[in-house]
Amino acid sequence: MIRLVGVGKTYEDGTVAVQELDLDVQRGELVVLVGPSGCGKSTTLKMINRLIEPTSGQIFIDGQDVTQADPVQLRRGIGYVIQQIGLFPHQKVIRNVMTVPLLYGESTATARERARELLDLVGLDAATYGDRYPHQLSGGQRQRVGVARALAANPPVLLMDEPFGAVDPVVRIRLQDEFLKIQRELGKSVVLVTHDIDEAVRMGDRVAVFETGGRLAQFGTPAQLLAHPADEYVEDFVGATRGLRRLTVTPIDPEHLEPLDGVSTGDLGSAIDVDATLEEALAAMLRDDKPLVGVRSGAQFVGVLTPAGIHRQLRASLK
């Protein structure tokens, strides 16, 4: 869906923001760009919609070289969400979300109906919040309005620059969960920028790790990054606790479950779904203060997960 070939950005003073970058985003995939400040991740994002012009290389969206396209028309087909949100303070929430459909020539009635649907989609009741002004909303609510507005033109591509960075940690996790649900439902191709490795491995189908100077250090799935860092830089960036982070991206493998036969009910905590991660399994053990956790598929129990089973699965994931 999105393909960057040899894309670079060098400023007039000689500063290299991005080095010869090759990167691809598949249709319906969420790719996260992560790295320290000044590593070129936001510059890369802005080159995709040409808010910043690349000095070398080509950028393709759905097969079209966007470096040859009209930038205004290009941006109208790409959703864009930033940390500062950028809502119009003098317009009510419903009107903010209606902006893009109206630019496309939709009737006011059609644009309003679309805005109501999107507000409901991001968890804001249109009847309750539609007539409020941005300053009457919390930071998390304003962020949801920003996502709704970005989706208003039904763009195939969504670019997000530190979208959840301005809210507190509890709200951030809730917004991440809600956005992942929306993204799976709508199948958008998303490029998301963050400096937070935990957010990157939690949200990304694949993660691109940048280092200062605009070099792409590694590009792969969260599990690949955590299990097999490409070099010392990536190893240091993902941190000494990457083993714990692997719990968040490693799904339960039924092959490593113990049978239910002979298990004392006093050792068994609450059951979790077979589609859960090892992190969720360990959290259930600690929450219930039990050495075993039951695993079910629908209403049927399929086995028991033990601490030894968690360890075996983590070791198997390194292969």
Backbone hydrogen bonds, N-H to C=O, Kabsch-Sander energy under -0.5 kcal/mol:
donor,donor_aa,acceptor,acceptor_aa,energy
2,I,25,V,-2.2
3,R,60,F,-2.5
4,L,23,L,-3.6
5,V,3,R,-0.5
5,V,58,Q,-2.8
6,G,4,L,-0.5
7,V,21,L,-2.3
8,G,56,S,-1.7
9,K,18,V,-2.0
11,Y,15,T,-2.8
14,G,11,Y,-2.3
17,A,9,K,-2.6
17,A,15,T,-0.8
18,V,9,K,-1.6
19,Q,214,G,-2.6
21,L,7,V,-2.8
22,D,20,E,-0.5
23,L,4,L,-1.9
25,V,2,I,-2.9
29,E,26,Q,-2.1
31,V,29,E,-0.6
31,V,190,V,-2.9
32,V,206,R,-2.2
33,L,192,L,-3.1
34,V,32,V,-0.6
34,V,208,A,-2.8
35,G,194,T,-0.8
39,C,36,P,-1.3
44,T,40,G,-2.3
45,L,41,K,-1.9
46,K,42,S,-2.4
47,M,43,T,-1.6
48,I,44,T,-1.3
48,I,45,L,-0.5
49,N,45,L,-0.9
51,L,46,K,-2.3
52,I,46,K,-1.6
55,T,8,G,-2.3
56,S,8,G,-1.4
58,Q,5,V,-2.1
60,F,3,R,-3.0
61,I,64,Q,-2.4
62,D,1,M,-3.4
64,Q,61,I,-1.9
66,V,59,I,-2.5
66,V,64,Q,-1.0
67,T,59,I,-0.6
68,Q,65,D,-1.6
69,A,66,V,-1.0
74,L,70,D,-2.5
75,R,71,P,-2.3
76,R,72,V,-1.4
77,G,73,Q,-0.7
77,G,74,L,-1.3
78,I,75,R,-1.4
79,G,157,V,-2.6
81,V,159,L,-2.7
83,Q,161,D,-1.0
85,I,82,I,-1.4
86,G,84,Q,-2.8
91,Q,88,F,-1.5
93,V,132,R,-3.0
94,I,130,G,-2.7
96,N,92,K,-2.2
97,V,93,V,-2.0
98,M,94,I,-1.3
99,T,95,R,-0.7
99,T,96,N,-0.8
102,L,98,M,-2.2
103,L,99,T,-1.8
104,Y,100,V,-1.7
105,G,102,L,-1.4
106,E,101,P,-2.4
111,A,107,S,-2.8
112,R,108,T,-2.4
113,E,109,A,-2.0
114,R,110,T,-2.4
115,A,111,A,-2.3
116,R,112,R,-2.2
117,E,113,E,-2.1
118,L,114,R,-2.1
119,L,115,A,-2.4
120,D,116,R,-2.1
121,L,117,E,-1.9
122,V,118,L,-2.0
123,G,120,D,-1.4
124,L,119,L,-3.2
125,D,123,G,-0.5
128,T,125,D,-0.7
129,Y,125,D,-2.9
130,G,126,A,-2.1
132,R,129,Y,-1.7
136,Q,133,Y,-2.2
137,L,134,P,-1.9
142,R,138,S,-2.6
143,Q,139,G,-2.0
144,R,140,G,-1.7
145,V,141,Q,-2.0
146,G,142,R,-2.1
147,V,143,Q,-1.8
148,A,144,R,-2.6
149,R,145,V,-2.7
150,A,146,G,-1.9
151,L,147,V,-1.6
152,A,148,A,-0.6
152,A,149,R,-0.9
154,N,151,L,-2.2
157,V,77,G,-0.7
158,L,189,S,-2.6
159,L,79,G,-3.1
160,M,191,V,-2.7
161,D,81,V,-3.1
162,E,160,M,-0.7
162,E,193,V,-2.0
165,G,162,E,-1.3
167,V,164,F,-0.9
172,R,168,D,-2.6
173,I,169,P,-2.1
174,R,170,V,-1.7
175,L,171,V,-2.8
176,Q,172,R,-2.7
177,D,173,I,-2.4
178,E,174,R,-2.4
179,F,175,L,-2.8
180,L,176,Q,-2.6
181,K,177,D,-1.9
182,I,178,E,-2.2
183,Q,179,F,-3.2
184,R,180,L,-2.3
185,E,181,K,-1.9
186,L,182,I,-2.8
187,G,183,Q,-2.3
188,K,183,Q,-0.6
189,S,156,P,-2.4
190,V,29,E,-2.6
190,V,188,K,-0.7
191,V,158,L,-2.3
192,L,31,V,-2.6
193,V,160,M,-3.1
194,T,33,L,-2.4
197,I,195,H,-0.7
200,A,196,D,-2.2
201,V,197,I,-2.5
202,R,198,D,-1.6
203,M,199,E,-2.0
204,G,200,A,-2.5
205,D,30,L,-3.0
206,R,30,L,-1.3
207,V,220,G,-3.6
208,A,32,V,-3.3
209,V,207,V,-0.6
209,V,218,Q,-3.1
210,F,34,V,-3.1
210,F,208,A,-0.6
211,E,215,R,-2.2
213,G,38,G,-0.9
214,G,211,E,-1.3
215,R,211,E,-1.1
217,A,209,V,-2.7
217,A,215,R,-0.8
218,Q,209,V,-1.2
220,G,207,V,-2.0
225,L,221,T,-2.3
226,L,222,P,-2.4
227,A,223,A,-2.3
228,H,224,Q,-2.7
235,E,231,D,-2.3
236,D,232,E,-2.7
237,F,233,Y,-2.5
238,V,234,V,-2.7
239,G,235,E,-1.0
242,R,239,G,-1.3
243,G,240,A,-0.5
244,L,241,T,-0.7
245,R,241,T,-2.0
246,R,242,R,-1.8
247,L,243,G,-0.5
247,L,244,L,-1.2
248,T,244,L,-0.5
248,T,245,R,-1.3
249,V,245,R,-0.6
249,V,246,R,-0.8
250,T,246,R,-0.8
252,I,276,A,-2.2
256,H,253,D,-2.4
257,L,254,P,-1.5
258,E,304,V,-3.5
263,V,260,L,-2.0
267,D,264,S,-1.7
268,L,264,S,-0.5
268,L,265,T,-0.7
269,G,267,D,-0.5
269,G,292,L,-2.2
272,I,294,G,-2.6
274,V,296,R,-2.3
276,A,273,D,-2.0
278,L,247,L,-0.6
278,L,250,T,-2.5
279,E,247,L,-1.9
281,A,277,T,-1.8
282,L,278,L,-2.8
283,A,279,E,-2.5
284,A,280,E,-1.8
285,M,281,A,-1.9
286,L,282,L,-2.4
287,R,283,A,-2.7
288,D,284,A,-2.4
289,D,285,M,-1.0
290,K,285,M,-1.8
292,L,267,D,-1.6
293,V,305,L,-1.9
295,V,303,G,-2.6
296,R,272,I,-2.6
297,S,300,Q,-3.4
298,G,296,R,-0.5
300,Q,297,S,-1.6
302,V,295,V,-3.1
303,G,295,V,-1.2
304,V,258,E,-2.7
305,L,293,V,-2.9
310,I,306,T,-2.1
311,H,307,P,-2.1
312,R,308,A,-2.4
313,Q,309,G,-2.2
314,L,310,I,-2.2
315,R,311,H,-2.3
316,A,312,R,-2.5
317,S,313,Q,-1.9
318,L,314,L,-0.6
318,L,315,R,-1.1
319,K,316,A,-1.3
